[in-house]
Amino acid sequence: MSSPGPGLEIRAGAAPATAAPARTAGPGELDVMPLSLRAAIAPSTLNDQERTVELIWTTGADVERYDWMRGERYIERLSLDPAHVRLDRLNDGGPLLDAHSAWSVSDQLGTVVPGSASVSKPQRQGRARVRFSKRAAVEPVWQDVRDQIVRSVSVGYRVYAVKETAAGKNNALPIREAIDWEPFEVSMVPMPADAGAHTRGEASAETNRCRVVTGEEKPMPDEERSETVVETPLAAPPEPEPEPTEPNERDEGAQAERTRVQGILQACRAGRLPQSFADRLISDGVTLVDAQTRVLQEIERRDPGTPRANSRGREVAVGDDPLVHVRAGIENALLHRCAPSLFELADVGRDYRGMRLLDVARTLLNARGVRTTAMSRMQLAGVALGLDVRSGMHTTSDFVELLADVAGKMLRRAYEQAPQTFGPISRRTTLPDFKPAKRNQLGDAPQLLEIDEHGEFKHGTIGEGKEQYQLATYGRIFGITRKTLVNDDLEAFSRVPQFFGRAARNLESNLVWKQITSNPDMGDGTALFHADHGNLAGSGAAISVATIGTGRAAMRTQKGLDGETLLNIMPRFLIVPAAIETEADKFVSNNLVADSPGNINPFAGRLSVIPEPRLDADSATAWYLGADPDQIDMIEYATLEGEDGPMVESRVGFDIDGLEVKARHDFAAKVLDWRGLYKNAGA
């Protein structure tokens, strides 16, 4: 496509920054990619207490760039008219990243202080204040900023509209002045951004569509930033070209070239190769498939110790981060190696069977551009765990997150498989916070009253629940040390999370059954099992038709809180300690045949036995009857909303020489109503 003439304005639509173009750019349109420019820190503005510093993120200086899509050089000029710069994303707390990397939240070093970004046309400056995170992993970067060791900053931005002036005499390059552009992230970098660099980091490499129209240069208000562009002609507009009904060869060729260039750039970024390597592949006309192969060869050449990411030579998809596939395969292989009976080896993990933990660390570090050939085993383990920093980069996120994910899944699977018996007599819920939760009992609602003809309905009230409880937090920390990695101690790595998962499950059972064995006071000040509640046998006796019948009658005749309404509660469960489980099974069995009419068991097949060994510590003879929780509340247990089990968090350790993994569980249990339970001390 020929360059626009002098005074032509190229204005972008409002397509999202990550949206790929739906078709080849037609006449009067451009596809533009995100860009970066170097910036600087103003050290005199550093505030150590607030962990903030001010950046001069642009001076609007002219920059020579190369348009890979059109195959030409040009001068980029950024307008610093406030009406031409979209600052909303920065002022809403735009991210402060580590070298434009956006692989995970661990790559975010901090944030732009909301409302601090501004531009000044007279001063030719754009400024913003950034705040660094207090995370332990960010502390070394903040220290280097304070010591003025890390002083280089790069800003990622998109251009939505430019006014282009054609090339002048004496080989002067055309000028594209950005009159509608948007900075969207700031990065700390080990080297200043190359002024001629075309793209920023990995976060968003897709192009956004630009349209060429004739018109006066003027800012575009937010409400007009859409695919519909209002033209203000300087002269009679040219006749519009008809939209082609089918792609022609020229369109197909341009689209193929765009795909090749974007694929090469993305593959080089995924391998953390320099821009110069990508430029050479592009200028030499290397095909996309060949370029991806050369990228993998270059990664291995730079560090011969790098294991092949995929021995089957799986083709890397355009736009994919190859490490996504590698991590998924390694994770599956590690889980299968730790617990083959629990985790099946999938196709994605077959290439990584038998990898030692240090092999995993080396693979992930090499893929991020960290040289590991000269490292000892202990050094390699330290760098992988984040105990050392190489080349000014934090390279721990991949390996640390992989170990944490595997440990978390091992813990979760063990938690889900540990046996529990309280489910049939309890009700699960979630609580939004750690404040006391109050619960009403059956019968708290007012009685329904008869309404005479033309009578009025009377108001009733429900009193505040007397039974209350609140969540508590339980947890422990375990470590994955350098020695664990060097020794490839998979037993220590895999078994400890499983023990923690089972411990969380056992904690729940302990807290729930303690509500029975401790006989706690209820909201009315009386113990759970008490003669005043009508749910305690007068004297202990073994399980029999007579004793069960007495308990059933007591439950059926329980009354509501008004002392009048019969609740007709029916027992469904026979709850026993392990010591009398066999006797209970015999009693409820359908297979027993009575030797006389007087020995018929009316409860055969009508009660379900719940054996629980935690009851034995309180009494080896006491047994209980329990109702169906759908008929009346008995025990309620709760977890924190959004966390239905133990949660795993990790950090690089200070107390240990390795990775600390914290298992946290928010849980509580409370018996809500005595009328659904009955106790006999047994004999």
C-alpha positions in Angstrom: 0.0 0.0 0.0 1.4 3.4 -0.9 2.2 5.9 1.8 -0.4 8.6 2.5 0.3 12.0 1.2 1.1 15.1 3.2 -1.6 16.1 5.7 -3.4 12.7 5.6 -4.6 11.6 9.0 -4.5 7.9 10.0 -7.1 7.3 12.7 -7.6 4.0 14.6 -10.8 2.3 15.5 -11.7 1.4 19.1 -11.0 -2.3 18.7 -9.6 -3.8 21.9 -5.9 -3.8 22.1 -5.8 -7.6 22.1 -8.1 -8.1 19.1 -6.5 -9.5 16.1 -7.5 -8.0 12.7 -10.4 -9.8 11.2 -9.2 -9.1 7.6 -6.3 -7.7 5.6 -5.9 -4.0 5.9 -7.5 -2.4 2.9 -6.9 0.9 1.2 -6.6 3.8 3.6 -5.9 1.4 6.6 -2.9 0.3 8.5 -2.2 -2.5 11.0 0.0 -1.2 13.9 1.6 -3.1 16.7 2.3 -2.0 20.3 5.5 -0.1 20.8 7.9 0.9 23.6 10.1 3.8 24.4 12.8 4.4 26.9 12.1 6.3 30.0 14.0 7.5 33.1 13.7 7.6 36.8 13.8 10.9 38.7 15.9 9.7 41.7 15.3 12.9 43.7 11.6 12.0 43.9 12.2 8.6 45.7 10.1 8.1 48.8 11.5 5.2 50.8 8.7 5.1 53.3 5.9 4.9 50.6 8.2 2.9 48.2 7.4 5.3 45.4 9.5 7.1 42.8 8.6 9.4 39.9 9.3 8.4 36.3 9.7 10.7 33.3 8.1 8.3 30.9 8.4 10.4 27.7 9.8 13.6 26.4 8.1 13.3 23.0 11.5 13.0 21.2 11.5 11.9 17.6 12.3 8.2 17.2 13.2 6.4 14.0 11.3 3.1 13.6 10.7 0.4 11.0 7.3 -0.6 9.8 7.5 -4.4 9.2 4.1 -4.4 7.7 4.9 -1.9 5.0 8.6 -2.5 4.8 9.7 1.1 5.4 11.4 3.3 7.9 9.7 6.4 9.4 10.1 9.0 12.2 7.6 8.6 15.0 6.7 11.8 16.9 4.4 11.6 20.0 2.1 14.6 20.5 2.2 15.8 24.1 -1.1 17.7 23.8 -3.1 16.3 26.8 -6.1 16.0 24.4 -4.1 13.5 22.3 -3.0 11.1 25.1 -5.2 8.5 26.7 -4.1 8.4 30.3 -7.0 6.5 31.8 -5.3 3.1 32.0 -2.2 4.5 33.7 -4.2 6.7 36.1 -6.4 3.7 37.0 -3.4 2.0 38.5 -1.6 0.6 35.4 0.9 -2.1 36.1 4.6 -1.8 36.8 6.1 -4.9 35.2 9.5 -6.7 35.2 10.9 -6.2 31.7 7.5 -6.1 30.0 6.9 -9.7 31.1 3.3 -10.6 31.8 3.5 -14.4 32.3 1.9 -14.3 35.8 1.1 -11.9 38.6 4.6 -12.5 40.0 5.9 -10.4 37.1 4.1 -7.3 38.4 6.6 -5.3 40.5 4.0 -2.6 41.5 1.6 -0.2 40.1 1.3 3.4 38.9 -0.1 5.5 41.7 -3.7 6.3 40.6 -4.1 9.8 39.2 -0.4 10.5 39.0 0.2 10.2 35.3 0.2 13.5 33.3 1.6 15.1 30.2 2.8 18.7 29.7 3.1 20.1 26.2 5.2 23.2 27.2 7.6 21.1 29.3 7.7 18.3 26.7 7.3 15.6 29.4 5.1 12.8 30.6 5.4 11.9 34.3 4.0 9.3 36.6 4.7 8.1 40.1 5.0 4.3 40.6 4.7 2.3 43.9 6.7 -0.9 44.4 5.1 -4.0 46.0 6.2 -5.1 49.5 6.5 -8.7 48.4 9.8 -10.3 49.3 10.6 -11.1 45.7 10.3 -7.4 44.7 12.6 -6.1 47.5 15.9 -6.7 45.6 14.6 -4.6 42.7 13.4 -1.8 45.0 16.8 -1.8 46.7 18.6 -1.5 43.3 16.3 1.4 42.4 17.2 3.1 45.6 20.9 2.5 45.0 20.5 3.8 41.4 21.7 0.5 40.0 18.5 -0.2 38.1 17.8 3.1 36.4 16.3 2.1 33.1 12.5 2.2 32.4 10.5 1.3 29.3 6.9 2.3 28.6 4.5 0.2 26.5 2.0 2.1 24.4 -0.4 1.9 21.5 -1.0 4.4 18.7 -4.6 4.8 17.5 -4.3 7.8 15.2 -1.4 9.5 13.4 -1.0 12.4 11.0 1.6 11.4 8.4 3.7 13.7 6.4 5.2 12.1 3.3 9.0 11.7 2.8 10.7 15.0 1.9 13.8 15.9 0.0 17.3 14.6 0.6 15.9 11.2 1.6 14.1 12.7 4.6 11.9 10.0 6.2 8.2 10.3 6.5 6.9 11.6 9.9 4.0 9.9 11.7 2.8 12.2 14.5 0.7 10.3 17.0 -2.3 12.4 17.8 -4.3 9.7 19.6 -2.1 7.3 21.6 -2.3 5.4 24.9 0.5 4.3 27.4 -0.7 1.2 29.2 2.2 -0.2 31.2 5.6 0.7 32.7 8.5 -1.7 33.0 11.8 -1.8 34.9 14.4 -3.1 32.4 18.1 -4.0 32.7 18.9 -2.1 29.5 17.1 1.0 28.0 14.5 0.2 25.4 16.0 0.2 21.9 14.7 3.4 20.3 14.1 1.5 17.1 12.4 -1.4 18.7 9.1 -2.2 17.1 7.3 -4.1 19.7 7.1 -4.2 23.4 7.1 -7.4 25.6 4.9 -10.4 25.5 1.7 -9.1 26.9 0.1 -8.0 23.7 1.6 -8.4 20.3 -1.5 -8.3 18.2 -2.1 -5.4 15.9 -4.9 -2.9 16.0 -6.6 -1.5 12.9 -6.0 2.0 11.7 -8.0 3.8 9.0 -6.7 6.6 6.7 -9.1 9.5 6.1 -8.7 13.1 5.0 -9.4 15.6 7.7 -8.2 18.4 9.9 -6.0 17.4 12.8 -8.1 17.4 15.9 -8.3 15.3 19.1 -10.8 12.5 19.1 -13.1 12.6 22.1 -13.8 9.3 23.9 -17.4 9.0 22.6 -16.1 9.2 19.0 -13.4 6.5 19.3 -15.3 3.9 17.3 -15.1 2.2 14.0 -17.2 5.0 12.5 -15.0 8.0 11.6 -16.4 11.3 10.8 -14.5 12.9 7.9 -13.9 16.6 7.5 -12.7 16.8 3.9 -10.1 19.4 2.8 -11.3 18.9 -0.7 -13.7 16.8 -2.6 -13.3 13.3 -1.3 -12.2 10.7 -3.8 -14.6 8.1 -5.1 -14.6 5.2 -2.7 -13.0 2.0 -4.0 -15.4 -0.9 -4.2 -15.0 -3.6 -1.5 -13.5 -6.7 -3.1 -15.8 -9.6 -2.9 -13.0 -12.1 -2.6 -9.4 -11.7 -1.3 -7.0 -11.0 -4.1 -3.4 -12.2 -4.4 -2.1 -8.9 -3.0 -4.3 -9.1 0.1 -3.3 -12.7 0.7 0.4 -11.9 0.3 0.2 -9.0 2.8 -1.7 -11.1 5.3 0.8 -13.9 5.0 3.7 -11.5 5.6 1.9 -10.1 8.7 1.4 -13.6 10.0 5.1 -14.4 9.4 6.4 -11.3 11.1 4.1 -11.6 14.2 4.9 -15.3 14.6 8.7 -14.7 14.5 8.5 -11.8 17.0 6.3 -13.9 19.4 8.6 -16.9 19.1 11.7 -14.9 19.9 10.0 -13.2 22.8 8.9 -16.6 24.2 12.5 -17.8 24.0 13.8 -14.5 25.5 16.0 -13.9 22.4 17.2 -10.4 21.5 15.4 -8.2 19.0 18.4 -8.4 16.6 17.9 -12.1 16.2 14.2 -11.6 15.2 15.2 -8.7 12.9 17.6 -11.0 11.0 15.1 -13.8 10.6 12.5 -11.3 9.2 14.9 -9.5 6.9 16.3 -12.8 5.5 12.8 -13.9 4.5 12.9 -17.0 6.7 9.5 -18.9 6.7 7.6 -19.0 10.0 8.1 -22.8 10.5 11.8 -22.5 9.8 12.1 -19.5 12.1 10.5 -21.4 15.0 13.0 -24.2 14.5 15.9 -21.7 14.5 14.6 -20.2 17.6 14.7 -23.5 19.4 18.1 -24.2 18.0 19.4 -20.8 19.2 18.1 -21.4 22.7 19.9 -24.7 22.8 23.1 -23.2 21.3 23.2 -20.5 23.9 23.0 -23.2 26.6 23.8 -26.7 25.4 22.6 -28.2 28.8 19.0 -27.2 28.0 16.8 -30.4 27.7 14.6 -30.4 24.6 11.2 -29.1 25.3 9.6 -31.8 23.3 11.4 -34.8 22.0 8.5 -35.4 19.6 9.2 -32.1 17.9 5.7 -30.7 18.6 5.1 -27.6 16.4 4.7 -24.4 18.4 1.5 -22.6 17.5 1.8 -19.0 16.4 1.2 -16.7 19.3 1.6 -19.5 21.9 4.0 -19.3 24.8 5.9 -22.6 24.4 6.5 -22.7 28.1 2.7 -23.1 28.7 2.9 -26.6 27.1 6.2 -27.4 28.8 4.8 -26.5 32.3 1.6 -28.5 31.7 3.6 -31.6 30.7 6.1 -31.3 33.5 3.4 -30.8 36.1 1.5 -33.9 34.8 4.7 -36.0 34.9 5.6 -34.9 38.4 2.1 -35.6 39.7 2.2 -39.1 38.2 5.7 -39.7 39.5 4.6 -38.7 43.0 1.3 -40.6 43.1 0.7 -42.8 40.1 -2.5 -44.3 41.6 -4.0 -40.8 41.9 -2.8 -39.0 38.8 -2.8 -40.7 35.4 0.1 -39.9 33.0 -1.4 -38.0 30.1 0.0 -37.6 26.6 1.2 -34.1 27.5 3.4 -35.5 30.2 4.9 -38.5 28.5 7.9 -36.5 27.2 8.9 -35.5 30.8 8.7 -38.9 32.5 11.6 -39.5 34.9 12.8 -35.9 34.9 14.6 -35.1 38.2 13.7 -31.9 40.0 16.9 -30.2 39.0 16.2 -31.1 35.4 12.9 -29.4 35.7 14.6 -26.3 37.2 17.2 -26.2 34.4 14.5 -26.5 31.7 12.4 -23.6 33.0 15.4 -21.4 33.7 16.9 -21.9 30.2 13.6 -21.2 28.6 13.6 -17.8 30.3 17.1 -17.0 29.0 19.1 -17.8 32.2 22.4 -19.5 31.5 22.8 -22.6 33.8 25.9 -24.4 32.3 28.4 -23.0 34.8 26.2 -23.5 37.9 26.8 -26.1 40.4 23.8 -28.3 41.6 23.4 -26.2 44.7 23.6 -22.9 42.7 21.1 -24.2 40.2 18.7 -25.1 43.0 19.2 -21.7 44.6 18.5 -19.7 41.4 15.5 -21.8 40.6 14.0 -21.2 44.1 14.8 -17.4 43.9 17.5 -17.5 46.6 19.9 -15.9 44.0 19.3 -13.3 41.3 21.0 -13.6 38.0 21.6 -10.8 35.4 19.3 -8.5 37.4 16.3 -10.6 36.6 14.0 -12.5 38.9 13.6 -15.9 37.3 11.9 -17.8 40.0 8.2 -17.6 39.0 8.0 -20.5 36.6 9.8 -23.1 38.8 8.4 -21.9 42.2 4.8 -21.7 40.8 5.2 -25.2 39.3 6.3 -26.7 42.6 3.5 -24.8 44.5 0.9 -26.0 42.0 2.1 -29.7 42.3 2.1 -29.5 46.0 -1.3 -27.8 46.1 -2.8 -30.5 43.9 -1.2 -33.3 46.0 -2.6 -31.7 49.1 -6.1 -31.2 47.6 -6.3 -34.8 46.3 -5.4 -36.2 49.7 -7.9 -33.9 51.3 -10.7 -35.0 49.1 -9.9 -38.7 49.6 -9.6 -38.7 53.4 -12.7 -40.4 55.0 -15.3 -38.5 56.9 -18.5 -39.7 58.6 -20.4 -36.6 59.7 -21.8 -35.7 56.3 -25.2 -37.4 56.7 -26.1 -35.5 59.9 -24.7 -32.1 59.0 -25.2 -29.2 56.6 -22.4 -27.4 54.7 -22.4 -23.6 54.2 -20.0 -20.8 53.5 -19.5 -17.6 55.4 -18.4 -14.3 53.8 -16.1 -13.2 56.6 -14.8 -14.0 60.1 -17.6 -12.2 62.0 -19.9 -14.2 64.3 -22.7 -15.9 62.3 -26.1 -16.2 64.1 -28.6 -18.9 63.3 -32.3 -19.4 64.1 -33.9 -22.7 65.2 -36.9 -24.5 63.8 -40.0 -22.8 65.3 -38.5 -19.4 65.7 -41.0 -18.1 63.1 -44.3 -16.9 64.4 -47.4 -19.1 64.3 -49.9 -18.7 61.5 -53.2 -17.1 62.8 -56.7 -17.5 61.5 -58.0 -14.5 59.5 -61.7 -13.8 59.8 -63.7 -12.5 56.8 -62.5 -9.0 56.1 -60.0 -9.5 58.9 -56.4 -8.1 58.7 -53.2 -10.0 58.6 -51.1 -9.4 61.7 -47.4 -8.8 61.7 -45.1 -11.4 63.1 -41.4 -11.2 63.9 -38.5 -13.6 64.0 -36.2 -13.2 66.9 -32.4 -13.0 66.5 -30.8 -16.4 66.4 -29.3 -17.5 69.7 -26.9 -20.1 68.2 -23.8 -18.4 66.8 -20.3 -19.4 65.7 -17.5 -17.9 63.6 -14.7 -19.1 61.4 -11.2 -19.8 62.7 -8.0 -20.1 60.6 -5.8 -23.2 60.9 -2.5 -23.8 59.1 1.1 -24.9 59.0 4.2 -24.2 56.8 6.4 -26.8 55.2 9.5 -26.3 53.1 11.0 -27.4 49.9 14.7 -26.9 50.4 17.7 -26.8 48.1 18.7 -30.2 49.5 15.4 -31.6 48.6 16.0 -30.6 45.0 19.6 -31.6 44.8 18.9 -35.0 46.3 15.8 -35.4 44.2 13.9 -36.3 47.4 10.5 -36.8 45.8 9.3 -38.6 49.0 9.7 -35.4 51.0 8.3 -33.3 48.2 5.2 -35.4 47.6 4.3 -37.0 50.9 4.3 -33.8 53.1 1.5 -32.1 51.1 -0.5 -35.4 51.3 -0.1 -35.4 55.0 -1.3 -31.8 55.2 -4.3 -32.6 53.1 -5.3 -35.5 55.4 -4.6 -33.3 58.4 -7.0 -30.7 57.1 -9.7 -33.3 56.6 -9.1 -34.7 60.1 -9.3 -31.3 61.6 -12.8 -30.9 60.2 -13.9 -34.2 61.6 -12.3 -33.4 65.0 -14.2 -30.1 65.2 -17.5 -31.5 64.1 -17.6 -34.5 66.4 -16.4 -32.4 69.3 -19.8 -30.7 69.1 -21.2 -34.1 70.1 -18.7 -35.4 72.6 -18.1 -32.1 74.5 -21.8 -31.7 75.1 -21.6 -27.9 74.7 -24.0 -25.4 76.1 -26.6 -24.2 73.7 -27.9 -20.7 73.2 -30.5 -21.2 76.0 -27.7 -21.9 78.5 -28.5 -25.6 78.8 -26.1 -28.4 77.6 -26.8 -30.0 74.3 -27.9 -33.4 75.8 -29.9 -32.7 78.9 -33.2 -33.9 80.5 -34.6 -30.4 80.0 -34.1 -30.7 76.3 -35.9 -34.1 76.3 -33.0 -35.7 74.3 -31.1 -37.7 77.0 -32.1 -41.2 78.2 -32.7 -41.4 82.0 -30.4 -44.4 82.3 -27.9 -46.0 80.1 -28.8 -49.2 78.2 -27.6 -51.2 75.3 -29.1 -51.0 71.8 -32.4 -52.8 71.7 -35.9 -52.5 70.3 -37.1 -51.1 73.6 -34.3 -48.5 74.0 -34.4 -47.4 70.4 -38.2 -47.1 70.7 -37.9 -44.8 73.7 -35.5 -42.6 71.8 -37.8 -42.5 68.8 -40.8 -41.5 70.9 -38.7 -38.7 72.6 -37.8 -37.3 69.2 -41.3 -37.5 67.7 -42.8 -35.6 70.7 -40.2 -32.7 70.6 -42.0 -29.4 70.5 -41.3 -26.0 68.9 -40.0 -23.1 70.8 -43.5 -22.0 71.6 -43.8 -25.2 73.7 -46.9 -26.3 71.8 -46.2 -27.2 68.2 -45.3 -31.0 67.8 -42.4 -31.3 65.4 -42.8 -35.1 64.8 -39.0 -35.6 64.2 -38.1 -39.1 62.9 -34.8 -40.7 63.6 -32.9 -41.8 60.6 -29.3 -42.5 61.8 -27.9 -44.7 64.5 -24.6 -43.1 65.5 -22.2 -45.4 67.4 -18.6 -45.6 68.5 -16.3 -48.2 66.8 -16.5 -50.5 69.8 -20.2 -51.3 69.2 -20.3 -50.9 65.4 -20.9 -54.6 64.8 -23.8 -54.8 67.3 -25.4 -51.8 65.6 -25.0 -53.4 62.2 -26.6 -56.6 63.4 -29.5 -54.6 64.9 -30.4 -52.7 61.7 -29.7 -55.7 59.3 -32.5 -56.9 57.1 -31.0 -60.3 57.0 -31.9 -61.2 60.7 -34.8 -63.7 60.9 -36.8 -63.5 64.2 -37.4 -66.9 65.9 -40.7 -65.7 67.3 -43.2 -62.9 66.6 -42.0 -61.2 69.8 -38.5 -60.9 68.5 -39.3 -59.0 65.3 -37.2 -55.9 64.9 -39.3 -53.0 63.6 -36.2 -50.9 63.0 -34.6 -53.3 60.5 -33.7 -51.4 57.4 -35.1 -48.2 58.7 -32.0 -46.8 60.4 -28.5 -46.3 58.9 -25.5 -46.9 61.0 -22.8 -44.1 61.3 -19.7 -45.5 63.1 -17.2 -42.9 64.3 -14.0 -43.8 66.2 -13.8 -40.3 67.7 -16.7 -41.2 69.9 -14.8 -44.0 71.6 -12.5 -41.5 73.4 -15.5 -40.0 75.1 -17.5 -43.3 75.7 -17.2 -46.8 74.1 -20.8 -47.5 75.0 -22.8 -44.3 74.3 -25.0 -44.3 71.2 -27.0 -41.6 69.5 -30.0 -41.2 67.2 -29.9 -38.5 64.5 -32.6 -37.0 62.3 -32.4 -36.2 58.6 -30.9 -32.7 58.2 -33.6 -31.9 55.6 -36.1 -32.1 58.4 -34.3 -30.2 61.1 -30.9 -28.5 61.5 -28.4 -30.4 63.6 -24.8 -29.5 62.9 -23.6 -26.8 60.5 -20.1 -26.5 59.3 -18.7 -23.7 57.2 -15.7 -22.6 55.1 -14.8 -19.2 53.9 -16.7 -18.1 50.9 -14.7 -18.8 47.7 -12.4 -21.4 49.5 -14.1 -24.8 49.8 -11.0 -26.5 51.1 -7.4 -25.8 52.3 -5.6 -23.2 50.3 -1.9 -23.2 49.4 0.4 -20.1 49.3 4.1 -20.0 48.7 7.1 -17.7 49.0 10.9 -17.9 48.9 11.8 -18.8 52.4 13.6 -16.7 55.0 13.4 -19.2 57.8 14.5 -22.1 55.5 16.9 -22.3 52.6 14.2 -22.9 50.0 10.6 -22.5 49.2 8.0 -22.1 52.0 4.6 -23.5 51.3 1.8 -22.6 53.6 -1.4 -24.6 53.9 -4.3 -22.5 55.3 -7.8 -23.7 56.2 -10.6 -21.5 57.4 -13.2 -23.7 59.1 -15.9 -23.8 61.8 -18.6 -26.1 63.1 -21.6 -25.7 65.4 -24.5 -27.8 66.6 -27.6 -25.7 66.0 -30.6 -27.6 67.4 -30.8 -30.3 70.1 -34.1 -31.6 69.0 -32.7 -33.6 66.1 -30.3 -35.6 68.3 -30.8 -38.1 71.1 -28.3 -39.7 73.4 -28.2 -42.9 75.4 -25.2 -43.6 77.6 -25.3 -47.3 76.8 -24.2 -50.2 78.9 
